[in-house]
Amino acid sequence: MICWITQPGTFASAKSTCLGKFQLSNGSTLFANVPEQSFSSTTTDGTIVGGTGAYVGAKGTFHSVQHNNDTSDDTLTLTP
């Protein structure tokens, strides 16, 4: 994941826009965009903006909930 600071501030108040990827077990990749995210947030919402393999041209959204044990529950919703 790569992020750009879009609003400076403290850890709790600074905002960033990030680009990242989900590596899938079939070898495909989904690319994601996260706009205006706070570093201290335990939830992340973003958009799926493309992919590789079976997911070329993929579009959709995702929601991620971070847990204290460094795991997360990620929900990806792809649109036709």
Buried (B, 14 or more C-beta within 10 A) or exposed (E): EEBEEEEEEEEEEBBBBBBBEBEBEEEBBBBBBBEEBBBEEEEBEBBBBBBBEEBEEBEBBBEBEBEEEEEEEEEBEEEE
